[in-house]
């Protein structure tokens, strides 16, 4: 589900989703919609994008107006005039909540597989050592 495409000060769907007013969202009120665990990272990332003028993306939890958080992929890019001066920012917010848990499970499974393989190697070394000790 795409929350919407926004640019400049046209982001009605963002306001409807988060409950933040346009005025709040244009200032620093947008930060209230970012999950507390993600907020410092999101703010730092936004600042780096602002200073570079280059596009960027980040995943973060966004709070719906009634308090429930969902994972979103937030893509940001500047719009420049003919002189190269940034005049507006645009973004696309895509709900990725449904795929997030699957990705977490996949990463957990990969880690578990790595630990099992490592344990098998340790077990093999221990058996080799025990065998060598029994021969002596």
GIVENFEN-V871882 format. One record per helix or strand. SS is the DSSP state (helix for helix, strand for strand). FROM is the first residue (numbers start at 1). TO is the last residue. If there is no record, write none. Layout:
BEGIN
<<SS/FROM/TO> <SS/FROM/TO>>
END
This chain:
BEGIN
<<strand/2/7> <strand/10/10> <helix/12/18> <helix/22/26> <helix/29/33> <strand/34/34> <helix/36/52> <strand/56/63> <strand/69/80> <strand/86/95> <helix/97/135>>
END
